[in-house]
Amino acid sequence: MKAYLQRLNPVSGDVWYYSIQIQRDLMGRWQVIREWGRSGSPGTVRYVPYDAFFDAQESMRTLVEELSDKGYQVVHSEGPNSKDAAYY
């Protein structure tokens, strides 16, 4: 599963991005991989491990909701229910 969100600052024209994806690691755990920053500059990356896919998926949904509340918009998503990604 993947989601890519953006937020535009209308005054400065800066575009901030947030990329979230779920991947399985070599040990069989699920990782929620988050990357965020300003477009055109190196971003910050964080990995959060989960034992169950459901827990990783819930974490991703919660994060998308929180980001949407801060003005981010989903511009791309992939994976199960991706057509509903904007409504997490």
TIROKE-247010 format. One line per 3 residues: their letters; for each residue y negated, z negated, x negated of N, C-alpha, C, O. Coordinates in nm, 4 decimals, always signed. Last residue first. Layout:
// residues N
A	Y,Z,X,Y,Z,X,Y,Z,X,Y,Z,X | ...
***
This chain:
// residues 88
YYA	-0.7868,-0.3930,+0.9716,-0.7075,-0.5082,+0.9247,-0.7655,-0.6352,+0.9805,-0.7139,-0.7437,+0.9535 | -0.8981,-0.1497,+1.0384,-0.8970,-0.2543,+1.1399,-0.8146,-0.3750,+1.0992,-0.7756,-0.4533,+1.1858 | -0.8665,+0.0391,+0.8501,-1.0047,-0.0045,+0.8748,-1.0106,-0.1211,+0.9725,-1.1151,-0.1843,+0.9881
ADK	-0.5927,+0.0940,+0.8668,-0.6437,+0.0137,+0.7550,-0.7850,-0.0384,+0.7812,-0.8189,-0.1488,+0.7385 | -0.4508,+0.2445,+1.0413,-0.5149,+0.1260,+1.0964,-0.5840,+0.0421,+0.9895,-0.6293,-0.0688,+1.0178 | -0.3355,+0.4338,+0.8885,-0.4335,+0.4814,+0.9875,-0.5093,+0.3663,+1.0497,-0.6181,+0.3849,+1.1043
SNP	-0.1490,+0.2892,+0.7478,-0.2749,+0.3223,+0.6810,-0.3793,+0.3740,+0.7779,-0.4991,+0.3601,+0.7530 | +0.0983,+0.1827,+0.8163,-0.0154,+0.1571,+0.9050,-0.1485,+0.1921,+0.8417,-0.2508,+0.1328,+0.8761 | +0.2071,+0.1861,+0.4815,+0.2376,+0.1580,+0.6221,+0.1112,+0.1221,+0.7007,+0.0291,+0.0419,+0.6564
GES	-0.0129,+0.3959,+0.2774,+0.0938,+0.3016,+0.3031,+0.1170,+0.2797,+0.4498,+0.0554,+0.3452,+0.5339 | -0.3596,+0.4026,+0.1920,-0.2267,+0.4624,+0.1881,-0.1251,+0.3545,+0.2201,-0.1477,+0.2365,+0.1935 | -0.7078,+0.4774,+0.2418,-0.5949,+0.3849,+0.2437,-0.4650,+0.4643,+0.2448,-0.4603,+0.5779,+0.2921
HVV	-1.0594,+0.4866,+0.1981,-0.9285,+0.5485,+0.1757,-0.8213,+0.4411,+0.1831,-0.8407,+0.3286,+0.1370 | -1.2748,+0.3420,+0.2739,-1.2958,+0.4863,+0.2635,-1.1650,+0.5601,+0.2382,-1.1586,+0.6819,+0.2545 | -1.3811,+0.0654,+0.4453,-1.2608,+0.1303,+0.3946,-1.2858,+0.2803,+0.3927,-1.3145,+0.3400,+0.4965
QYG	-1.6809,-0.0904,+0.3403,-1.6141,-0.0040,+0.4364,-1.4917,+0.0580,+0.3702,-1.4968,+0.0984,+0.2541 | -1.8491,-0.4056,+0.3117,-1.7665,-0.3003,+0.2541,-1.7017,-0.2197,+0.3656,-1.6712,-0.2731,+0.4723 | -1.9824,-0.6218,+0.4247,-2.0462,-0.4908,+0.4275,-1.9677,-0.3787,+0.3625,-2.0159,-0.2655,+0.3585
KDS	-1.8501,-0.8566,+0.4456,-1.9573,-0.8514,+0.3450,-2.0210,-0.7132,+0.3353,-2.1043,-0.6894,+0.2479 | -1.6489,-0.8042,+0.6234,-1.7548,-0.8959,+0.6674,-1.8735,-0.8950,+0.5716,-1.9852,-0.9287,+0.6110 | -1.4894,-0.6556,+0.4532,-1.5568,-0.5878,+0.5647,-1.6707,-0.6734,+0.6185,-1.7763,-0.6217,+0.6549
LEE	-1.3905,-0.8598,+0.2931,-1.4798,-0.7600,+0.2344,-1.5563,-0.6840,+0.3429,-1.6739,-0.6521,+0.3259 | -1.2280,-0.9934,+0.4790,-1.3387,-1.0636,+0.4143,-1.4397,-0.9652,+0.3561,-1.5605,-0.9851,+0.3685 | -1.0407,-0.7865,+0.5391,-1.1258,-0.8451,+0.6442,-1.2490,-0.9135,+0.5845,-1.3607,-0.8944,+0.6327
VLT	-0.9214,-0.7520,+0.2892,-0.9939,-0.6407,+0.3508,-1.0870,-0.6923,+0.4610,-1.2002,-0.6454,+0.4735 | -0.8032,-1.0075,+0.2611,-0.9062,-0.9637,+0.1678,-0.9879,-0.8488,+0.2250,-1.1103,-0.8472,+0.2115 | -0.6134,-1.0003,+0.4671,-0.7193,-1.1019,+0.4687,-0.8349,-1.0594,+0.3791,-0.9513,-1.0736,+0.4166
RMS	-0.4503,-0.7908,+0.3724,-0.5204,-0.7793,+0.5014,-0.6368,-0.8777,+0.5104,-0.7456,-0.8423,+0.5559 | -0.3533,-0.9054,+0.1344,-0.4341,-0.7831,+0.1310,-0.5133,-0.7669,+0.2605,-0.6315,-0.7327,+0.2570 | -0.2078,-1.1197,+0.2360,-0.3188,-1.1445,+0.1442,-0.4125,-1.0240,+0.1396,-0.5347,-1.0386,+0.1408
EQA	-0.0138,-0.9807,+0.3807,-0.1085,-1.0678,+0.4518,-0.2301,-1.0984,+0.3652,-0.3426,-1.1027,+0.4150 | +0.1203,-0.8580,+0.1655,+0.0558,-0.7771,+0.2683,-0.0474,-0.8593,+0.3464,-0.1568,-0.8105,+0.3745 | +0.2252,-1.0773,+0.0329,+0.1306,-0.9900,-0.0367,+0.0517,-0.9069,+0.0643,-0.0691,-0.8880,+0.0497
DFF	+0.3977,-1.1714,+0.2331,+0.2882,-1.2570,+0.1856,+0.1815,-1.1744,+0.1129,+0.0619,-1.1985,+0.1292 | +0.5752,-0.9537,+0.2565,+0.4953,-0.9950,+0.3715,+0.3757,-1.0788,+0.3279,+0.2651,-1.0607,+0.3788 | +0.7056,-0.9538,+0.0091,+0.6144,-0.8454,+0.0416,+0.5219,-0.8848,+0.1563,+0.4031,-0.8528,+0.1538
ADY	+0.7297,-1.2597,-0.1731,+0.7659,-1.1798,-0.0560,+0.6595,-1.0729,-0.0289,+0.5397,-1.0979,-0.0421 | +0.6180,-1.3717,-0.3998,+0.7626,-1.3534,-0.3954,+0.8051,-1.2604,-0.2817,+0.9056,-1.1903,-0.2933 | +0.3310,-1.2502,-0.5702,+0.3899,-1.3051,-0.4476,+0.5399,-1.2787,-0.4514,+0.5837,-1.1748,-0.5008
PVY	+0.0557,-1.2675,-0.8049,+0.1965,-1.2448,-0.7717,+0.2381,-1.3137,-0.6412,+0.1876,-1.4205,-0.6066 | -0.2333,-1.0938,-0.8603,-0.1854,-1.2154,-0.7945,-0.0406,-1.1902,-0.7508,-0.0157,-1.1017,-0.6689 | -0.4605,-0.9775,-1.0987,-0.3259,-0.9642,-1.0444,-0.2853,-1.0972,-0.9824,-0.3011,-1.2021,-1.0450
RVT	-0.7736,-0.8137,-1.1365,-0.6990,-0.9389,-1.1192,-0.5645,-0.9079,-1.0541,-0.5555,-0.8228,-0.9656 | -1.0363,-0.6598,-1.3135,-0.9027,-0.6471,-1.2551,-0.8365,-0.7840,-1.2498,-0.8421,-0.8607,-1.3459 | -1.3574,-0.5184,-1.2931,-1.2787,-0.6382,-1.3197,-1.1452,-0.6222,-1.2481,-1.1413,-0.5761,-1.1340
GPS	-1.4643,-0.1981,-1.4290,-1.4457,-0.2994,-1.3263,-1.3686,-0.4193,-1.3778,-1.3209,-0.4208,-1.4913 | -1.7204,-0.0232,-1.6012,-1.5855,-0.0805,-1.6003,-1.5757,-0.1920,-1.4965,-1.6690,-0.2704,-1.4795 | -1.9235,+0.1954,-1.3926,-1.9094,+0.0932,-1.4967,-1.7677,+0.0361,-1.4908,-1.7016,+0.0456,-1.3873
GSR	-1.9280,+0.3702,-1.1840,-1.9792,+0.4167,-1.3118,-1.9698,+0.3143,-1.4232,-2.0049,+0.3441,-1.5374 | -1.9848,+0.1353,-0.9283,-1.9410,+0.2694,-0.9656,-2.0079,+0.3121,-1.0951,-2.1281,+0.2931,-1.1139 | -1.9200,-0.2017,-1.0040,-2.0196,-0.1025,-0.9644,-1.9708,+0.0338,-1.0109,-1.9203,+0.0462,-1.1225
GWE	-1.6121,-0.3583,-0.8881,-1.7260,-0.3404,-0.9777,-1.8247,-0.2405,-0.9201,-1.8151,-0.2001,-0.8042 | -1.2607,-0.4418,-0.8919,-1.3905,-0.4290,-0.8271,-1.4996,-0.4136,-0.9321,-1.4824,-0.4503,-1.0484 | -0.9221,-0.4577,-0.8066,-1.0201,-0.4120,-0.9045,-1.1519,-0.3925,-0.8323,-1.1559,-0.3336,-0.7242
RIV	-0.6176,-0.6256,-0.7649,-0.7545,-0.6059,-0.7166,-0.8411,-0.5588,-0.8315,-0.8344,-0.6137,-0.9415 | -0.2942,-0.6227,-0.6632,-0.3803,-0.5850,-0.7756,-0.5174,-0.5513,-0.7184,-0.5318,-0.4615,-0.6354 | -0.0443,-0.8254,-0.5855,-0.1658,-0.7713,-0.5245,-0.2616,-0.7491,-0.6406,-0.3043,-0.8434,-0.7071
QWR	+0.2959,-0.7775,-0.6487,+0.1646,-0.8056,-0.7062,+0.0561,-0.7459,-0.6174,+0.0639,-0.6293,-0.5787 | +0.6168,-0.9167,-0.5969,+0.5105,-0.8279,-0.5495,+0.3775,-0.8728,-0.6075,+0.3496,-0.9925,-0.6147 | +0.8966,-0.9279,-0.8226,+0.7937,-0.9900,-0.7383,+0.6920,-0.8845,-0.6974,+0.6838,-0.7771,-0.7569
GML	+1.0668,-0.8073,-1.0009,+1.1001,-0.7992,-0.8598,+1.0013,-0.8672,-0.7673,+1.0194,-0.8651,-0.6455 | +0.9923,-0.7891,-1.2590,+1.0740,-0.9054,-1.2242,+1.1104,-0.9080,-1.0751,+1.1772,-1.0006,-1.0290 | +0.8185,-0.5768,-1.2738,+0.9511,-0.5623,-1.3332,+1.0452,-0.6776,-1.3012,+1.1667,-0.6635,-1.3154
DRQ	+0.6539,-0.5724,-0.9450,+0.6567,-0.5809,-1.0918,+0.8009,-0.5712,-1.1425,+0.8942,-0.5589,-1.0632 | +0.5342,-0.3640,-0.6864,+0.6407,-0.4528,-0.7325,+0.6393,-0.4533,-0.8852,+0.6253,-0.3484,-0.9479 | +0.2039,-0.3664,-0.5510,+0.3100,-0.3035,-0.6293,+0.4129,-0.4080,-0.6674,+0.3816,-0.5265,-0.6790
IQI	-0.0737,-0.2989,-0.3581,+0.0440,-0.3848,-0.3702,+0.1505,-0.3058,-0.4449,+0.1836,-0.1933,-0.4076 | -0.4287,-0.2898,-0.4184,-0.2984,-0.2279,-0.3998,-0.1869,-0.3298,-0.4174,-0.2039,-0.4328,-0.4826 | -0.7692,-0.2257,-0.3808,-0.6618,-0.3234,-0.3621,-0.5315,-0.2461,-0.3474,-0.5247,-0.1484,-0.2728
SYY	-1.0959,-0.1953,-0.5005,-0.9666,-0.1303,-0.4854,-0.8588,-0.2376,-0.4777,-0.8571,-0.3301,-0.5588 | -1.4238,-0.1663,-0.4334,-1.3177,-0.2660,-0.4366,-1.1880,-0.1924,-0.4069,-1.1726,-0.1338,-0.2998 | -1.7571,-0.0891,-0.5497,-1.6247,-0.0541,-0.5003,-1.5293,-0.1720,-0.5115,-1.5517,-0.2649,-0.5890
WVD	-2.0952,-0.0132,-0.4863,-1.9970,-0.1112,-0.5330,-1.8635,-0.0749,-0.4716,-1.8565,-0.0347,-0.3555 | -2.3612,+0.1797,-0.5742,-2.2374,+0.1819,-0.4967,-2.1403,+0.0848,-0.5620,-2.1071,+0.0991,-0.6797 | -2.7152,+0.1699,-0.5513,-2.5920,+0.1314,-0.6199,-2.4744,+0.1349,-0.5235,-2.4866,+0.0980,-0.4067
GSV	-2.9551,+0.2100,-0.4283,-2.8636,+0.3230,-0.4316,-2.7332,+0.2937,-0.5050,-2.6494,+0.3826,-0.5198 | -3.1379,+0.0128,-0.3851,-3.1218,+0.0605,-0.5226,-3.0341,+0.1842,-0.5328,-3.0375,+0.2554,-0.6332 | -3.1293,+0.0009,-0.0971,-3.2548,-0.0080,-0.1717,-3.2412,+0.0537,-0.3101,-3.3227,+0.1373,-0.3492
PNL	-2.8678,+0.0126,-0.0018,-2.9629,+0.1165,+0.0383,-3.0933,+0.1140,-0.0405,-3.1612,+0.2163,-0.0494 | -2.5790,-0.0169,-0.1624,-2.7055,-0.0889,-0.1559,-2.8127,+0.0150,-0.1239,-2.8456,+0.0973,-0.2092 | -2.2647,+0.0261,-0.0149,-2.3832,+0.0916,-0.0686,-2.5036,+0.0007,-0.0533,-2.5285,-0.0528,+0.0548
RQL	-1.9317,-0.0300,-0.0850,-2.0517,-0.0872,-0.0227,-2.1711,-0.0242,-0.0915,-2.1775,-0.0217,-0.2144 | -1.5893,+0.0628,-0.0239,-1.7186,+0.0784,-0.0910,-1.8279,+0.0101,-0.0100,-1.8196,-0.0056,+0.1118 | -1.2361,+0.0442,-0.0899,-1.3533,+0.0123,-0.0091,-1.4793,+0.0333,-0.0918,-1.4767,+0.0229,-0.2144
YAK	-0.9103,+0.1420,-0.0586,-1.0291,+0.1575,-0.1422,-1.1498,+0.1388,-0.0516,-1.1648,+0.2074,+0.0495 | -0.5776,+0.0311,-0.0631,-0.7020,+0.0440,+0.0129,-0.8162,+0.0537,-0.0871,-0.8186,-0.0173,-0.1877 | -0.2238,+0.0728,-0.0454,-0.3495,+0.0790,-0.1186,-0.4656,+0.0838,-0.0204,-0.4526,+0.1344,+0.0911
M	+0.1178,+0.0000,-0.0843,+0.0000,+0.0000,+0.0000,-0.1239,+0.0000,-0.0886,-0.1275,-0.0648,-0.1932
***
